[in-house]
Amino acid sequence: MREVVVVGAGLAGVRAVESLRAQGFAGRLTVVSDERELPYDRPPLTKQLLSGTMTEADVRLAGAEDLGARWVRGTAAVGLDRERRRVRLADGAELPYDGVVLTPGAKARAWSGAVPRAGVLTVRGLDDVRRLRAEVDGGAREVVIVGAGFVGVELASSLSGLGVRVTLVEPFGRPLRALGGTVSGVVAEAAGRAGVVLRLGTGVRGFRDDGGRVVAVELVDGSVLPTPLVVVAIGMVPATDWLAESGLALPSGRIHCDERLFARSGGGSGAPDPRVVVAGDAACCDAVRAADGPVALEHWSNAAAQGELAARNLLAGPAAAEPYDHVPSFWTTAFGLRIKSVGLPGTGDRTVAEAGDPAGGAVLEAHYRDGRLVGAVSVEQGRLLSAYARRLRGERMIASGTEPSGT
């Protein structure tokens, strides 16, 4: 293999570049990114960077440019020709490859209706946080955040800490509902103590503007929230539109890959392509499964582990490639709470509080499906999660026909 192209310069892409060089790949290595920025870490953006406890220099992924790769910044990939083995770029250039690592990541889901020209933001990348911080520093002391998933909750925590009056709107009735159990209630109480106004169980009908600038949010229940600033945090969509003609992307926009991270053709039903591997937010991997099939993960640890293994397997080839066996893990902080998880919490049929007390703001909940552990979530009980991670790894190895070592 003489030429490898990595599409995407987030964490998964950078880990892939590092892995390729660590495995001894000495050929031509090109990294394509639609951002002009040097590679950076995303988790701190909505927390430490927005709150000012970290600088932009602190969030850079150190060493990414010291690996002898050619970097193509500010130019998006617009097509993948697998027959000719070419990545097409927006400027008309084509990059030949013997192998390609797809780590395109995701982009913030846009509001589907009409949006005022100014004052309505989404947050995904570094530029987005710059714009949001500029609004706050420019005098916006009130914000409505639409969506109480991870990004919405993290933004609410950071902005309230800056003295901004925050209203958090969530149509599904509870924040961080993907974690299941009582964690949502613990987070909601902490948000209330921080001064955040929670409007749960109602959605947004639309926005009012004055001269193109947002001035209010209209809710489905008929109420109106005056505000000079809105952040729409309603999830992410895979950045895979450019793969529409490649035969790789699923209807959901994810890229289906087998257990060794080789991309599957035919919308996920075809044979793996030995020259194309996938990692990160856009990957839907056979090795990460819930009851109804493969699950996509938008976690830092998943991007890092998949990026490293995808590159290694690309060089090894299908015959020698290793299956992805990483136990998913996630952590965040919000309103003074440390929230961590392992496995796939929220995908079970039974949740059991096995340590702590939700009423006291500290709890560990285990999630089971058909009597088997599938995940665990902790609030201020993170030291206990390592035991659950070991149990999950053991169950996965048994399910794959391999006896786990150790305890």
N, C-alpha and C positions, 0 to 999 in steps of 0.2 A: 504494500500500500504506500503510494508516494504522495498523494494529495488528499487532505481532509479539510472539509469546510464545517465550521460550527456556526449555526444560525441562532443568534441570541447571545447576549453578553451579560445576562443576569448570573445569579449564583450557580445554576446548573451548567451554564455554558462555561463559566470560568473554571469550575471543578473539572469539567470535561477536558479543557485545555491543559490544566495541570496534570490530569491523569494520563493524557496522551504522551506528554513529555516524560512523565515518571516511568511509563512503560517502555521508554526508549524510542518512541516515534521521532524520527529525525527528518521526516519529509516536510513538504510545504503545508503549512497550517494557516488557514484564513478564518478570521472571526468576523461575522457580519452583525451589525447592530443598527437599528433604526434611530437610536439615540446618539447624540454627539458626546454624551458624558463618558468619562472613564467609568469602568464597572463599579457598582456600589451595592451595598447591602440594603434590602428593602425593609425588613422588620423595624429598624429604628426610625424610619421616616415619620410614621404617624405617632410615635412616642417621643423618643429622646431628641430627634432633630427638630420636630415641631415645637416641643416644649423649651428647646434651647439648652438642654443639658449635654448635647453632642453637637459638633460642627460638621459641615460637609466633608471636611478632611477625615473626620472620624469614621464616616460610613463607607469610605472607599474600600474596595476589596484589594488589599495590598498584594503586590507582586504579580498581578494579572498581566502586566505588560513586560515582564522580564522573562518570558518563555519563548522568545523567538518566533512569535506569530505575527502575521500581517493582519492589522485591524482595519476594517472598513466601517467607519462610523457615520451616522447620519444618513444612511442609505438603506432602505428597506429591501428585504427579499420579496419578490413578487411572483415567483414561480419555481417549481421543482420539476425538472424533466428527468425522470428516473431512467428512461430508455437511453438518453444521450448522456446521462450523468452530468447534469449541469444545474447550478443554482442561478436563476435569473434575478438581476437586481433592478431597482427602480430607475437607475440611470442608463439602463440598456446593456450593461456589462453582463457577462456570463462567467461563472466560476466553475471550472471542471472539478470533478471529485472522483476519487476512488472510494471514499466513504464520507458520509455526512452525519453530523450529530444535530438533531433538531431540538432546540431548547427555546422556542419562541415565546414562552411565557403567556401572560394574559394581559388584558387591558380592562380598565374600569367599564362596567356596564353603563351605558348612557341612558338618560331618561327618554322614554319612548314618545312622549308628547312634546308640545311646544315649550320652549325654554327661553326666558329673557336673555338678551345678548350679554348682560353683565351681572355678576353677583351669584351665579349658579356654577359650582365647581364639582369636579370629581377628583379623587385622589388615588393615584397609583404610583407615579414616579417622582423623581426629584424635582422636576419643574413644577409639578402639581403642588408640592409642599411649599415651594418658593412662592407660588401665587397665593396660596392660602395664608401663609405667614405675612405676606405683603398686605393682604386685606385687613388682617388683625392689627398689624403695626400702623396701618393707614387710618384706623379709627373704628373698624367694625367691632363692636363690643357685644353683639348678639348674633347667634347663628342657629339655624334649624338644620339638623342632620337627619336625612331621610334614610333609614335603614339602621338596624341595631345588630348587625353581624359584627365580626371581629374588627373590621376597619371603622365602622361607625362608632362602636364602643370605645376603641382606642382614641379616635379623634375627640369624642366627647370628653374623655378623661383628660387629654392633653389641653384642650381648649379651655375647659373649666378651670384647670390649674393655672392658666394665664389670665384668669379673671373675666373670661368671656361668658356671657349668659347663654347656656346651651339648652335647646329643646330637642329631644331625641324622639323621632316618630318611627314606630314599628307596627305595621299592620298585623303581624302574626301574634301579637300579644305578649311577647317576652323577648328580652335581649339574649343573644348568644344561644338561640334555641337549638342550634345544631349539636350542642353539647348534652342536651337532654337533662333529665333529673331536676335537682333543686338548685343547680348552679345559677340558672337564670335569675332565680329569686334573690340569691345572695348578691349577684352583680347589680340587680335593680335597686336593692336597698342601699348598696354602697354608692350608686349613682345619685340617688336621692339625697344622701348625706352630703355629697359633694356639691349640691345645689342644682343638679341637672333636672330639668322638667321632663318627665316621661309621658309621652302620649302613645300608649300601647293599645293595640286592637283597632286601630283606624289607619287608613292609608291616605295618600296625597291625591287630591283631585287635579290640582294644577297650581300655577303660579301667577301672581299679579305683578305687573311691572309699571314703572313710571319712567317714560323716556328711554325704555330699553333696559332699565336697571330693576332687578327684583325688589319688591317692597313687601311682599306677603306670600304666605303659603296657604292654599285652601285645602282643608282636609275633607275626607269623604263624609265625616259626621256633620259637616256644615260649619264647623268652626274655622276661624281665620287667624293665622299666626303672623303678625307683623314682624318683618325681619329685613335687614339689609344684606344678608348673606345666607346662602344655602349650600350645603354639601350633600350631594347625592351619593350614597354609599349602599348601593343595591346589588353588590356582587361583582364578579369578574366574568369575562368571556375570553375563551382562548384566542390568542392572536394568530389564528391559522387560516384566515380568509385566503391567503395567498397560496394555500395548498389545495384549493378546490378542485383543480384539474389533475392532481397528482395521484388520486385514488387512495389516499391515506386517511383523510379526516372522516370521523364519524359525523352523523347528523348533528350531534351535540357540539361539534367543533373540536373535540378532543382528538388526539392521535392515538389509535389503539395499538398497543405493542404486546408482544408475548412476554413470558416470564423472564426472558433474558434481555428485554428492552429493545428488541428488533421490531421495527414498525410493520404492522400488518396492512396488506393492501385490501382492496375490495370493501372499504368502509369498515374494516375490522374482521371480516370473515375470511380473508384470503391468507395466503402463505406469507410468512415473515420475509422481509427484504434484507438480505445479509449485508447490504451496503448502507442501510439507514437505521440509526438507533435514535431513541427518543428519551428525553428526561425533563423533569420539572412540571410546572403547572399545567401544561398542555397535554401531558401524557395520561393515558388511561391504560393501566398495566394489568395484565392477567394475574399477576402475583398479589395484587392488592384488591381483595374481594370482600364484598358484603353478601348478604343472603341473595340479592337479586343480580349479582354480577360484579364486574370490576368497578372500582371506585377511584376517581381522580382525587389527588391530594394537592393542596396549595400550601404546603408547609415547608419551612426553611430546611429542616432535616431531610425531608424527602428529596428536595431539589439537590442538596449536596450529595446525598448517597447515590441517587440515580445518575447524576452527572458523572461521578467518578466511575461507576460500574458500566454505564453505557459506552464510554470511551474505551474502557478496558476490553469489553466484549466485542466492540467493533474491530479492534486489532486482533483479538484472539480468533474471531470467526465463530459461526454457529456451533461447530463441532466441539469447541473447547470453552464456549461461553458459560458463565455461571448464572444461576437464577437470582433474581432480586429477592432478598430475604430480610430486608430492613423492617423493623417494627416501627410503624408510624409514631411520631411524637410531635408535640406542639406545646408552645408556651407563650404567654403574653402577660402583661401587667395592665391593670386598669383600676382607677380609683383606689390605689394603694393595695390592691389585691394581686397576688401572684397566682395565676391560673395555668395549670399544666395538664396535659393529657398524654396517654399512650394508647396505641391501638386505634380502633374505630368506634369511639363512644357515640351514642345516638343511633347506632345501627342494630341494637339488641332488642329483645322483647321484655327485658326485666332489668330494673336499676335498683341497686342496693347500696345504701350508705354504710360503709364499713369502717369509717373512722371519722372523728370530729363530729360537729353538730352544725347544720346549716344556720340555725338560729344564732350561733356565735360567730358566723362569718368564716368558718373553717370546716371543710368537709372533704372526704374522699369517697367517691361513688364508683362502684364497679358495675359495668354493663355486661349482661349475659344474653346469649341467644341459644335457645335449646339447651340450657344448662351449661354452656361453655362460655368462658370469658372472651369477650370481643374488644373490650376497651376499659379504660378507667380515667376519671377526671378528678383533679384535686384543686382545691382552693386553700392556699396556705398549708398544704399537707404534702408538698412535692417530694419530701424525703422518702415517702412511702411508695412512690411510684416505681422505683427500680425493681421491686419484687414483682409487681404486676407486669412489667416489661419482660422479665425472665419467664413468667408463666405464659405470656403470649408467644414468646419465641419458642418455648417448648411445645405448645399446642400446634404451632404452625409446622414444626419439624415432624411431629408425629403424623399430622395430616398429610405431609408429603412423603411419608414412608421412611423417615429417618429418625432414629432415636436421639433425643437431645443429650448433650453431655453436661455434666455438672448438675446443679440443683436449680 
